[in-house]
Amino acid sequence: MPMEVLVNGEPRAVAEGQTVLSLLHDLGLDPSRVAVELDRRIVKQPQWEGTVLRPGAQVEIVQFVGGG
């Protein structure tokens, strides 16, 4: 059953039990190029696979951009 979370301020339906890592994959983001904050707390990359999203969670994803 889908539930709603906020991703960068926008509502998004996700599957119950979805993890931070699976959300990144669903969004087509390269996990090595992002930082994630969940409910105003930074989640370190080794924790992404085991961090399950809850209904109403607020996820902020920042992408690193290279350039010169």
Predicted model as a PDB file, atoms N, CA, C, CB and O in Angstrom, pLDDT in the B-factor column:
MODEL        1                                                                  
ATOM      1  N   MET A   1       0.849  -1.180   0.000  1.00 79.00           N  
ATOM      2  CA  MET A   1       0.000   0.000   0.000  1.00 79.00           C  
ATOM      3  C   MET A   1       0.894   1.243   0.000  1.00 79.00           C  
ATOM      4  CB  MET A   1      -0.966  -0.001   1.230  1.00 79.00           C  
ATOM      5  O   MET A   1       1.804   1.335   0.824  1.00 79.00           O  
ATOM      6  N   PRO A   2       0.661   2.182  -0.887  1.00 90.00           N  
ATOM      7  CA  PRO A   2       1.509   3.380  -0.932  1.00 90.00           C  
ATOM      8  C   PRO A   2       1.269   4.306   0.254  1.00 90.00           C  
ATOM      9  CB  PRO A   2       1.269   4.140  -2.225  1.00 90.00           C  
ATOM     10  O   PRO A   2       0.188   4.340   0.842  1.00 90.00           O  
ATOM     11  N   MET A   3       2.305   5.043   0.577  1.00 96.00           N  
ATOM     12  CA  MET A   3       2.210   6.068   1.607  1.00 96.00           C  
ATOM     13  C   MET A   3       2.865   7.320   1.051  1.00 96.00           C  
ATOM     14  CB  MET A   3       2.885   5.612   2.953  1.00 96.00           C  
ATOM     15  O   MET A   3       3.571   7.260   0.045  1.00 96.00           O  
ATOM     16  N   GLU A   4       2.634   8.452   1.699  1.00 97.00           N  
ATOM     17  CA  GLU A   4       3.179   9.709   1.183  1.00 97.00           C  
ATOM     18  C   GLU A   4       4.319  10.203   2.060  1.00 97.00           C  
ATOM     19  CB  GLU A   4       2.081  10.777   1.095  1.00 97.00           C  
ATOM     20  O   GLU A   4       4.233  10.190   3.288  1.00 97.00           O  
ATOM     21  N   VAL A   5       5.391  10.640   1.402  1.00 98.00           N  
ATOM     22  CA  VAL A   5       6.507  11.316   2.058  1.00 98.00           C  
ATOM     23  C   VAL A   5       6.768  12.605   1.287  1.00 98.00           C  
ATOM     24  CB  VAL A   5       7.795  10.401   2.113  1.00 98.00           C  
ATOM     25  O   VAL A   5       6.263  12.778   0.177  1.00 98.00           O  
ATOM     26  N   LEU A   6       7.549  13.502   1.864  1.00 98.00           N  
ATOM     27  CA  LEU A   6       7.962  14.711   1.156  1.00 98.00           C  
ATOM     28  C   LEU A   6       9.408  14.525   0.710  1.00 98.00           C  
ATOM     29  CB  LEU A   6       7.805  15.987   2.060  1.00 98.00           C  
ATOM     30  O   LEU A   6      10.279  14.198   1.517  1.00 98.00           O  
ATOM     31  N   VAL A   7       9.655  14.733  -0.570  1.00 98.00           N  
ATOM     32  CA  VAL A   7      11.013  14.663  -1.110  1.00 98.00           C  
ATOM     33  C   VAL A   7      11.347  16.044  -1.650  1.00 98.00           C  
ATOM     34  CB  VAL A   7      11.146  13.556  -2.232  1.00 98.00           C  
ATOM     35  O   VAL A   7      10.755  16.501  -2.628  1.00 98.00           O  
ATOM     36  N   ASN A   8      12.298  16.704  -1.007  1.00 97.00           N  
ATOM     37  CA  ASN A   8      12.669  18.079  -1.352  1.00 97.00           C  
ATOM     38  C   ASN A   8      11.431  18.979  -1.420  1.00 97.00           C  
ATOM     39  CB  ASN A   8      13.422  18.109  -2.698  1.00 97.00           C  
ATOM     40  O   ASN A   8      11.294  19.812  -2.315  1.00 97.00           O  
ATOM     41  N   GLY A   9      10.534  18.784  -0.442  1.00 97.00           N  
ATOM     42  CA  GLY A   9       9.351  19.628  -0.319  1.00 97.00           C  
ATOM     43  C   GLY A   9       8.173  19.228  -1.176  1.00 97.00           C  
ATOM     44  O   GLY A   9       7.110  19.843  -1.085  1.00 97.00           O  
ATOM     45  N   GLU A  10       8.333  18.206  -2.014  1.00 97.00           N  
ATOM     46  CA  GLU A  10       7.249  17.777  -2.904  1.00 97.00           C  
ATOM     47  C   GLU A  10       6.671  16.443  -2.418  1.00 97.00           C  
ATOM     48  CB  GLU A  10       7.760  17.647  -4.369  1.00 97.00           C  
ATOM     49  O   GLU A  10       7.430  15.522  -2.117  1.00 97.00           O  
ATOM     50  N   PRO A  11       5.341  16.324  -2.336  1.00 97.00           N  
ATOM     51  CA  PRO A  11       4.740  15.047  -1.942  1.00 97.00           C  
ATOM     52  C   PRO A  11       5.060  13.954  -2.962  1.00 97.00           C  
ATOM     53  CB  PRO A  11       3.215  15.197  -1.787  1.00 97.00           C  
ATOM     54  O   PRO A  11       5.071  14.191  -4.170  1.00 97.00           O  
ATOM     55  N   ARG A  12       5.319  12.763  -2.449  1.00 97.00           N  
ATOM     56  CA  ARG A  12       5.626  11.634  -3.329  1.00 97.00           C  
ATOM     57  C   ARG A  12       5.075  10.363  -2.690  1.00 97.00           C  
ATOM     58  CB  ARG A  12       7.170  11.512  -3.585  1.00 97.00           C  
ATOM     59  O   ARG A  12       5.274  10.115  -1.500  1.00 97.00           O  
ATOM     60  N   ALA A  13       4.383   9.563  -3.495  1.00 97.00           N  
ATOM     61  CA  ALA A  13       3.882   8.273  -3.026  1.00 97.00           C  
ATOM     62  C   ALA A  13       5.008   7.247  -3.137  1.00 97.00           C  
ATOM     63  CB  ALA A  13       2.625   7.819  -3.844  1.00 97.00           C  
ATOM     64  O   ALA A  13       5.649   7.123  -4.181  1.00 97.00           O  
ATOM     65  N   VAL A  14       5.236   6.520  -2.058  1.00 96.00           N  
ATOM     66  CA  VAL A  14       6.258   5.461  -2.050  1.00 96.00           C  
ATOM     67  C   VAL A  14       5.641   4.208  -1.446  1.00 96.00           C  
ATOM     68  CB  VAL A  14       7.539   5.900  -1.244  1.00 96.00           C  
ATOM     69  O   VAL A  14       4.607   4.266  -0.781  1.00 96.00           O  
ATOM     70  N   ALA A  15       6.282   3.093  -1.685  1.00 95.00           N  
ATOM     71  CA  ALA A  15       5.796   1.833  -1.138  1.00 95.00           C  
ATOM     72  C   ALA A  15       6.082   1.758   0.356  1.00 95.00           C  
ATOM     73  CB  ALA A  15       6.439   0.643  -1.867  1.00 95.00           C  
ATOM     74  O   ALA A  15       7.104   2.256   0.828  1.00 95.00           O  
ATOM     75  N   GLU A  16       5.185   1.140   1.083  1.00 94.00           N  
ATOM     76  CA  GLU A  16       5.416   0.916   2.499  1.00 94.00           C  
ATOM     77  C   GLU A  16       6.676   0.066   2.655  1.00 94.00           C  
ATOM     78  CB  GLU A  16       4.184   0.231   3.169  1.00 94.00           C  
ATOM     79  O   GLU A  16       6.856  -0.917   1.936  1.00 94.00           O  
ATOM     80  N   GLY A  17       7.535   0.438   3.583  1.00 94.00           N  
ATOM     81  CA  GLY A  17       8.778  -0.297   3.798  1.00 94.00           C  
ATOM     82  C   GLY A  17       9.928   0.166   2.922  1.00 94.00           C  
ATOM     83  O   GLY A  17      11.018  -0.403   2.981  1.00 94.00           O  
ATOM     84  N   GLN A  18       9.702   1.195   2.106  1.00 96.00           N  
ATOM     85  CA  GLN A  18      10.761   1.679   1.221  1.00 96.00           C  
ATOM     86  C   GLN A  18      11.900   2.268   2.044  1.00 96.00           C  
ATOM     87  CB  GLN A  18      10.211   2.731   0.232  1.00 96.00           C  
ATOM     88  O   GLN A  18      11.678   2.944   3.049  1.00 96.00           O  
ATOM     89  N   THR A  19      13.125   1.999   1.597  1.00 98.00           N  
ATOM     90  CA  THR A  19      14.304   2.530   2.275  1.00 98.00           C  
ATOM     91  C   THR A  19      14.822   3.764   1.556  1.00 98.00           C  
ATOM     92  CB  THR A  19      15.402   1.466   2.361  1.00 98.00           C  
ATOM     93  O   THR A  19      14.417   4.067   0.434  1.00 98.00           O  
ATOM     94  N   VAL A  20      15.725   4.469   2.224  1.00 98.00           N  
ATOM     95  CA  VAL A  20      16.361   5.627   1.595  1.00 98.00           C  
ATOM     96  C   VAL A  20      17.059   5.200   0.307  1.00 98.00           C  
ATOM     97  CB  VAL A  20      17.371   6.295   2.563  1.00 98.00           C  
ATOM     98  O   VAL A  20      16.932   5.872  -0.717  1.00 98.00           O  
ATOM     99  N   LEU A  21      17.792   4.095   0.348  1.00 98.00           N  
ATOM    100  CA  LEU A  21      18.530   3.645  -0.841  1.00 98.00           C  
ATOM    101  C   LEU A  21      17.581   3.307  -1.992  1.00 98.00           C  
ATOM    102  CB  LEU A  21      19.393   2.420  -0.501  1.00 98.00           C  
ATOM    103  O   LEU A  21      17.846   3.678  -3.136  1.00 98.00           O  
ATOM    104  N   SER A  22      16.491   2.615  -1.708  1.00 97.00           N  
ATOM    105  CA  SER A  22      15.560   2.269  -2.799  1.00 97.00           C  
ATOM    106  C   SER A  22      14.873   3.514  -3.352  1.00 97.00           C  
ATOM    107  CB  SER A  22      14.498   1.262  -2.306  1.00 97.00           C  
ATOM    108  O   SER A  22      14.549   3.562  -4.538  1.00 97.00           O  
ATOM    109  N   LEU A  23      14.649   4.520  -2.509  1.00 97.00           N  
ATOM    110  CA  LEU A  23      14.094   5.785  -3.001  1.00 97.00           C  
ATOM    111  C   LEU A  23      15.055   6.443  -3.983  1.00 97.00           C  
ATOM    112  CB  LEU A  23      13.795   6.741  -1.829  1.00 97.00           C  
ATOM    113  O   LEU A  23      14.637   6.928  -5.035  1.00 97.00           O  
ATOM    114  N   LEU A  24      16.337   6.460  -3.644  1.00 97.00           N  
ATOM    115  CA  LEU A  24      17.322   7.050  -4.551  1.00 97.00           C  
ATOM    116  C   LEU A  24      17.328   6.333  -5.893  1.00 97.00           C  
ATOM    117  CB  LEU A  24      18.719   7.005  -3.926  1.00 97.00           C  
ATOM    118  O   LEU A  24      17.396   6.968  -6.946  1.00 97.00           O  
ATOM    119  N   HIS A  25      17.257   5.004  -5.850  1.00 96.00           N  
ATOM    120  CA  HIS A  25      17.220   4.236  -7.104  1.00 96.00           C  
ATOM    121  C   HIS A  25      15.959   4.563  -7.906  1.00 96.00           C  
ATOM    122  CB  HIS A  25      17.282   2.718  -6.810  1.00 96.00           C  
ATOM    123  O   HIS A  25      16.021   4.728  -9.124  1.00 96.00           O  
ATOM    124  N   ASP A  26      14.810   4.657  -7.217  1.00 96.00           N  
ATOM    125  CA  ASP A  26      13.556   4.980  -7.908  1.00 96.00           C  
ATOM    126  C   ASP A  26      13.617   6.364  -8.556  1.00 96.00           C  
ATOM    127  CB  ASP A  26      12.375   4.913  -6.927  1.00 96.00           C  
ATOM    128  O   ASP A  26      13.014   6.594  -9.603  1.00 96.00           O  
ATOM    129  N   LEU A  27      14.349   7.278  -7.925  1.00 96.00           N  
ATOM    130  CA  LEU A  27      14.489   8.629  -8.471  1.00 96.00           C  
ATOM    131  C   LEU A  27      15.561   8.712  -9.552  1.00 96.00           C  
ATOM    132  CB  LEU A  27      14.814   9.604  -7.361  1.00 96.00           C  
ATOM    133  O   LEU A  27      15.737   9.765 -10.164  1.00 96.00           O  
ATOM    134  N   GLY A  28      16.275   7.621  -9.793  1.00 96.00           N  
ATOM    135  CA  GLY A  28      17.314   7.603 -10.819  1.00 96.00           C  
ATOM    136  C   GLY A  28      18.569   8.361 -10.404  1.00 96.00           C  
ATOM    137  O   GLY A  28      19.307   8.859 -11.254  1.00 96.00           O  
ATOM    138  N   LEU A  29      18.811   8.448  -9.093  1.00 95.00           N  
ATOM    139  CA  LEU A  29      19.964   9.198  -8.602  1.00 95.00           C  
ATOM    140  C   LEU A  29      21.136   8.265  -8.302  1.00 95.00           C  
ATOM    141  CB  LEU A  29      19.587   9.994  -7.347  1.00 95.00           C  
ATOM    142  O   LEU A  29      20.942   7.143  -7.834  1.00 95.00           O  
ATOM    143  N   ASP A  30      22.330   8.730  -8.569  1.00 94.00           N  
ATOM    144  CA  ASP A  30      23.551   7.989  -8.273  1.00 94.00           C  
ATOM    145  C   ASP A  30      23.860   8.163  -6.786  1.00 94.00           C  
ATOM    146  CB  ASP A  30      24.750   8.480  -9.165  1.00 94.00           C  
ATOM    147  O   ASP A  30      24.184   9.271  -6.358  1.00 94.00           O  
ATOM    148  N   PRO A  31      23.767   7.101  -5.992  1.00 93.00           N  
ATOM    149  CA  PRO A  31      23.987   7.223  -4.551  1.00 93.00           C  
ATOM    150  C   PRO A  31      25.361   7.769  -4.167  1.00 93.00           C  
ATOM    151  CB  PRO A  31      23.800   5.892  -3.912  1.00 93.00           C  
ATOM    152  O   PRO A  31      25.527   8.300  -3.068  1.00 93.00           O  
ATOM    153  N   SER A  32      26.328   7.648  -5.039  1.00 93.00           N  
ATOM    154  CA  SER A  32      27.662   8.153  -4.706  1.00 93.00           C  
ATOM    155  C   SER A  32      27.757   9.668  -4.885  1.00 93.00           C  
ATOM    156  CB  SER A  32      28.714   7.463  -5.570  1.00 93.00           C  
ATOM    157  O   SER A  32      28.776  10.265  -4.537  1.00 93.00           O  
ATOM    158  N   ARG A  33      26.700  10.299  -5.427  1.00 94.00           N  
ATOM    159  CA  ARG A  33      26.755  11.732  -5.722  1.00 94.00           C  
ATOM    160  C   ARG A  33      25.694  12.549  -4.975  1.00 94.00           C  
ATOM    161  CB  ARG A  33      26.596  11.945  -7.204  1.00 94.00           C  
ATOM    162  O   ARG A  33      25.368  13.667  -5.372  1.00 94.00           O  
ATOM    163  N   VAL A  34      25.160  11.973  -3.885  1.00 96.00           N  
ATOM    164  CA  VAL A  34      24.129  12.696  -3.138  1.00 96.00           C  
ATOM    165  C   VAL A  34      24.383  12.634  -1.626  1.00 96.00           C  
ATOM    166  CB  VAL A  34      22.742  12.121  -3.461  1.00 96.00           C  
ATOM    167  O   VAL A  34      25.114  11.775  -1.133  1.00 96.00           O  
ATOM    168  N   ALA A  35      23.764  13.560  -0.921  1.00 97.00           N  
ATOM    169  CA  ALA A  35      23.680  13.535   0.539  1.00 97.00           C  
ATOM    170  C   ALA A  35      22.195  13.524   0.887  1.00 97.00           C  
ATOM    171  CB  ALA A  35      24.431  14.773   1.200  1.00 97.00           C  
ATOM    172  O   ALA A  35      21.380  14.118   0.181  1.00 97.00           O  
ATOM    173  N   VAL A  36      21.847  12.842   1.986  1.00 98.00           N  
ATOM    174  CA  VAL A  36      20.442  12.685   2.341  1.00 98.00           C  
ATOM    175  C   VAL A  36      20.202  13.140   3.782  1.00 98.00           C  
ATOM    176  CB  VAL A  36      19.999  11.218   2.158  1.00 98.00           C  
ATOM    177  O   VAL A  36      20.944  12.798   4.702  1.00 98.00           O  
ATOM    178  N   GLU A  37      19.138  13.924   3.934  1.00 98.00           N  
ATOM    179  CA  GLU A  37      18.673  14.334   5.256  1.00 98.00           C  
ATOM    180  C   GLU A  37      17.264  13.784   5.421  1.00 98.00           C  
ATOM    181  CB  GLU A  37      18.708  15.903   5.433  1.00 98.00           C  
ATOM    182  O   GLU A  37      16.422  13.951   4.538  1.00 98.00           O  
ATOM    183  N   LEU A  38      17.008  13.134   6.541  1.00 98.00           N  
ATOM    184  CA  LEU A  38      15.696  12.564   6.820  1.00 98.00           C  
ATOM    185  C   LEU A  38      15.180  13.181   8.117  1.00 98.00           C  
ATOM    186  CB  LEU A  38      15.760  11.000   6.919  1.00 98.00           C  
ATOM    187  O   LEU A  38      15.797  13.036   9.173  1.00 98.00           O  
ATOM    188  N   ASP A  39      14.056  13.862   8.026  1.00 98.00           N  
ATOM    189  CA  ASP A  39      13.468  14.530   9.183  1.00 98.00           C  
ATOM    190  C   ASP A  39      14.495  15.396   9.914  1.00 98.00           C  
ATOM    191  CB  ASP A  39      12.878  13.498  10.143  1.00 98.00           C  
ATOM    192  O   ASP A  39      14.630  15.344  11.136  1.00 98.00           O  
ATOM    193  N   ARG A  40      15.207  16.188   9.126  1.00 97.00           N  
ATOM    194  CA  ARG A  40      16.188  17.169   9.619  1.00 97.00           C  
ATOM    195  C   ARG A  40      17.450  16.566  10.238  1.00 97.00           C  
ATOM    196  CB  ARG A  40      15.536  18.043  10.630  1.00 97.00           C  
ATOM    197  O   ARG A  40      18.178  17.249  10.958  1.00 97.00           O  
ATOM    198  N   ARG A  41      17.705  15.296   9.958  1.00 97.00           N  
ATOM    199  CA  ARG A  41      18.934  14.661  10.437  1.00 97.00           C  
ATOM    200  C   ARG A  41      19.643  14.013   9.253  1.00 97.00           C  
ATOM    201  CB  ARG A  41      18.630  13.605  11.550  1.00 97.00           C  
ATOM    202  O   ARG A  41      19.023  13.329   8.438  1.00 97.00           O  
ATOM    203  N   ILE A  42      20.947  14.237   9.172  1.00 97.00           N  
ATOM    204  CA  ILE A  42      21.716  13.648   8.081  1.00 97.00           C  
ATOM    205  C   ILE A  42      21.788  12.136   8.281  1.00 97.00           C  
ATOM    206  CB  ILE A  42      23.146  14.267   8.005  1.00 97.00           C  
ATOM    207  O   ILE A  42      22.041  11.648   9.383  1.00 97.00           O  
ATOM    208  N   VAL A  43      21.559  11.414   7.193  1.00 98.00           N  
ATOM    209  CA  VAL A  43      21.672   9.955   7.216  1.00 98.00           C  
ATOM    210  C   VAL A  43      22.937   9.600   6.447  1.00 98.00           C  
ATOM    211  CB  VAL A  43      20.394   9.252   6.594  1.00 98.00           C  
ATOM    212  O   VAL A  43      23.068   9.927   5.267  1.00 98.00           O  
ATOM    213  N   LYS A  44      23.866   8.930   7.117  1.00 97.00           N  
ATOM    214  CA  LYS A  44      25.119   8.557   6.463  1.00 97.00           C  
ATOM    215  C   LYS A  44      24.880   7.404   5.491  1.00 97.00           C  
ATOM    216  CB  LYS A  44      26.187   8.169   7.511  1.00 97.00           C  
ATOM    217  O   LYS A  44      24.019   6.552   5.712  1.00 97.00           O  
ATOM    218  N   GLN A  45      25.653   7.395   4.425  1.00 96.00           N  
ATOM    219  CA  GLN A  45      25.449   6.433   3.340  1.00 96.00           C  
ATOM    220  C   GLN A  45      25.383   4.972   3.813  1.00 96.00           C  
ATOM    221  CB  GLN A  45      26.557   6.578   2.330  1.00 96.00           C  
ATOM    222  O   GLN A  45      24.548   4.226   3.302  1.00 96.00           O  
ATOM    223  N   PRO A  46      26.215   4.528   4.757  1.00 97.00           N  
ATOM    224  CA  PRO A  46      26.101   3.120   5.177  1.00 97.00           C  
ATOM    225  C   PRO A  46      24.755   2.769   5.813  1.00 97.00           C  
ATOM    226  CB  PRO A  46      27.199   2.798   6.153  1.00 97.00           C  
ATOM    227  O   PRO A  46      24.417   1.590   5.917  1.00 97.00           O  
ATOM    228  N   GLN A  47      23.988   3.765   6.236  1.00 98.00           N  
ATOM    229  CA  GLN A  47      22.692   3.521   6.876  1.00 98.00           C  
ATOM    230  C   GLN A  47      21.525   3.534   5.894  1.00 98.00           C  
ATOM    231  CB  GLN A  47      22.452   4.554   7.946  1.00 98.00           C  
ATOM    232  O   GLN A  47      20.411   3.167   6.269  1.00 98.00           O  
ATOM    233  N   TRP A  48      21.746   3.942   4.663  1.00 97.00           N  
ATOM    234  CA  TRP A  48      20.649   4.115   3.703  1.00 97.00           C  
ATOM    235  C   TRP A  48      19.855   2.844   3.470  1.00 97.00           C  
ATOM    236  CB  TRP A  48      21.190   4.604   2.391  1.00 97.00           C  
ATOM    237  O   TRP A  48      18.626   2.882   3.408  1.00 97.00           O  
ATOM    238  N   GLU A  49      20.548   1.712   3.339  1.00 97.00           N  
ATOM    239  CA  GLU A  49      19.868   0.459   3.014  1.00 97.00           C  
ATOM    240  C   GLU A  49      18.944   0.011   4.146  1.00 97.00           C  
ATOM    241  CB  GLU A  49      20.891  -0.633   2.714  1.00 97.00           C  
ATOM    242  O   GLU A  49      17.919  -0.621   3.889  1.00 97.00           O  
ATOM    243  N   GLY A  50      19.294   0.328   5.394  1.00 97.00           N  
ATOM    244  CA  GLY A  50      18.499  -0.112   6.525  1.00 97.00           C  
ATOM    245  C   GLY A  50      17.566   0.941   7.098  1.00 97.00           C  
ATOM    246  O   GLY A  50      16.872   0.680   8.080  1.00 97.00           O  
ATOM    247  N   THR A  51      17.538   2.137   6.494  1.00 98.00           N  
ATOM    248  CA  THR A  51      16.677   3.216   7.003  1.00 98.00           C  
ATOM    249  C   THR A  51      15.362   3.213   6.236  1.00 98.00           C  
ATOM    250  CB  THR A  51      17.379   4.604   6.879  1.00 98.00           C  
ATOM    251  O   THR A  51      15.311   3.574   5.061  1.00 98.00           O  
ATOM    252  N   VAL A  52      14.297   2.799   6.925  1.00 98.00           N  
ATOM    253  CA  VAL A  52      12.976   2.680   6.317  1.00 98.00           C  
ATOM    254  C   VAL A  52      12.232   4.007   6.478  1.00 98.00           C  
ATOM    255  CB  VAL A  52      12.168   1.507   6.959  1.00 98.00           C  
ATOM    256  O   VAL A  52      12.227   4.608   7.553  1.00 98.00           O  
ATOM    257  N   LEU A  53      11.614   4.442   5.399  1.00 98.00           N  
ATOM    258  CA  LEU A  53      10.832   5.671   5.420  1.00 98.00           C  
ATOM    259  C   LEU A  53       9.487   5.436   6.105  1.00 98.00           C  
ATOM    260  CB  LEU A  53      10.622   6.201   3.993  1.00 98.00           C  
ATOM    261  O   LEU A  53       8.867   4.385   5.940  1.00 98.00           O  
ATOM    262  N   ARG A  54       9.056   6.413   6.859  1.00 97.00           N  
ATOM    263  CA  ARG A  54       7.768   6.361   7.551  1.00 97.00           C  
ATOM    264  C   ARG A  54       6.793   7.331   6.869  1.00 97.00           C  
ATOM    265  CB  ARG A  54       7.933   6.713   9.071  1.00 97.00           C  
ATOM    266  O   ARG A  54       7.226   8.286   6.224  1.00 97.00           O  
ATOM    267  N   PRO A  55       5.497   7.095   7.004  1.00 97.00           N  
ATOM    268  CA  PRO A  55       4.539   8.034   6.417  1.00 97.00           C  
ATOM    269  C   PRO A  55       4.794   9.450   6.925  1.00 97.00           C  
ATOM    270  CB  PRO A  55       3.094   7.605   6.740  1.00 97.00           C  
ATOM    271  O   PRO A  55       4.991   9.666   8.121  1.00 97.00           O  
ATOM    272  N   GLY A  56       4.789  10.407   6.005  1.00 97.00           N  
ATOM    273  CA  GLY A  56       4.998  11.803   6.355  1.00 97.00           C  
ATOM    274  C   GLY A  56       6.453  12.205   6.528  1.00 97.00           C  
ATOM    275  O   GLY A  56       6.742  13.349   6.879  1.00 97.00           O  
ATOM    276  N   ALA A  57       7.368  11.282   6.288  1.00 98.00           N  
ATOM    277  CA  ALA A  57       8.796  11.594   6.432  1.00 98.00           C  
ATOM    278  C   ALA A  57       9.170  12.748   5.502  1.00 98.00           C  
ATOM    279  CB  ALA A  57       9.672  10.342   6.124  1.00 98.00           C  
ATOM    280  O   ALA A  57       8.613  12.895   4.414  1.00 98.00           O  
ATOM    281  N   GLN A  58      10.121  13.560   5.953  1.00 98.00           N  
ATOM    282  CA  GLN A  58      10.626  14.660   5.143  1.00 98.00           C  
ATOM    283  C   GLN A  58      12.046  14.315   4.717  1.00 98.00           C  
ATOM    284  CB  GLN A  58      10.581  16.016   5.925  1.00 98.00           C  
ATOM    285  O   GLN A  58      12.953  14.244   5.546  1.00 98.00           O  
ATOM    286  N   VAL A  59      12.229  14.104   3.423  1.00 98.00           N  
ATOM    287  CA  VAL A  59      13.522  13.722   2.868  1.00 98.00           C  
ATOM    288  C   VAL A  59      14.064  14.880   2.043  1.00 98.00           C  
ATOM    289  CB  VAL A  59      13.404  12.433   2.004  1.00 98.00           C  
ATOM    290  O   VAL A  59      13.380  15.402   1.163  1.00 98.00           O  
ATOM    291  N   GLU A  60      15.274  15.270   2.330  1.00 98.00           N  
ATOM    292  CA  GLU A  60      15.968  16.281   1.522  1.00 98.00           C  
ATOM    293  C   GLU A  60      17.174  15.613   0.881  1.00 98.00           C  
ATOM    294  CB  GLU A  60      16.403  17.526   2.391  1.00 98.00           C  
ATOM    295  O   GLU A  60      17.990  14.992   1.562  1.00 98.00           O  
ATOM    296  N   ILE A  61      17.276  15.745  -0.431  1.00 98.00           N  
ATOM    297  CA  ILE A  61      18.371  15.123  -1.174  1.00 98.00           C  
ATOM    298  C   ILE A  61      19.137  16.229  -1.881  1.00 98.00           C  
ATOM    299  CB  ILE A  61      17.842  14.053  -2.197  1.00 98.00           C  
ATOM    300  O   ILE A  61      18.565  17.031  -2.619  1.00 98.00           O  
ATOM    301  N   VAL A  62      20.439  16.257  -1.642  1.00 96.00           N  
ATOM    302  CA  VAL A  62      21.311  17.244  -2.267  1.00 96.00           C  
ATOM    303  C   VAL A  62      22.244  16.487  -3.202  1.00 96.00           C  
ATOM    304  CB  VAL A  62      22.115  18.080  -1.195  1.00 96.00           C  
ATOM    305  O   VAL A  62      22.913  15.538  -2.794  1.00 96.00           O  
ATOM    306  N   GLN A  63      22.283  16.918  -4.466  1.00 92.00           N  
ATOM    307  CA  GLN A  63      23.167  16.294  -5.447  1.00 92.00           C  
ATOM    308  C   GLN A  63      24.454  17.104  -5.574  1.00 92.00           C  
ATOM    309  CB  GLN A  63      22.465  16.173  -6.820  1.00 92.00           C  
ATOM    310  O   GLN A  63      24.434  18.333  -5.638  1.00 92.00           O  
ATOM    311  N   PHE A  64      25.569  16.383  -5.609  1.00 86.00           N  
ATOM    312  CA  PHE A  64      26.863  17.028  -5.824  1.00 86.00           C  
ATOM    313  C   PHE A  64      27.068  17.168  -7.317  1.00 86.00           C  
ATOM    314  CB  PHE A  64      28.031  16.218  -5.169  1.00 86.00           C  
ATOM    315  O   PHE A  64      26.862  16.222  -8.077  1.00 86.00           O  
ATOM    316  N   VAL A  65      27.474  18.350  -7.728  1.00 79.00           N  
ATOM    317  CA  VAL A  65      27.687  18.622  -9.143  1.00 79.00           C  
ATOM    318  C   VAL A  65      29.153  18.987  -9.326  1.00 79.00           C  
ATOM    319  CB  VAL A  65      26.744  19.763  -9.661  1.00 79.00           C  
ATOM    320  O   VAL A  65      29.667  19.890  -8.666  1.00 79.00           O  
ATOM    321  N   GLY A  66      29.816  18.277 -10.227  1.00 73.00           N  
ATOM    322  CA  GLY A  66      31.204  18.601 -10.535  1.00 73.00           C  
ATOM    323  C   GLY A  66      31.263  19.617 -11.647  1.00 73.00           C  
ATOM    324  O   GLY A  66      30.293  19.822 -12.376  1.00 73.00           O  
ATOM    325  N   GLY A  67      32.382  20.234 -11.765  1.00 67.00           N  
ATOM    326  CA  GLY A  67      32.533  21.202 -12.844  1.00 67.00           C  
ATOM    327  C   GLY A  67      33.815  21.992 -12.670  1.00 67.00           C  
ATOM    328  O   GLY A  67      34.565  21.807 -11.711  1.00 67.00           O  
ATOM    329  N   GLY A  68      34.035  22.848 -13.595  1.00 62.00           N  
ATOM    330  CA  GLY A  68      35.268  23.607 -13.505  1.00 62.00           C  
ATOM    331  C   GLY A  68      35.077  25.036 -13.958  1.00 62.00           C  
ATOM    332  O   GLY A  68      36.025  25.820 -13.945  1.00 62.00           O  
TER     333      GLY A  68                                                      
ENDMDL                                                                          
END                                                                             
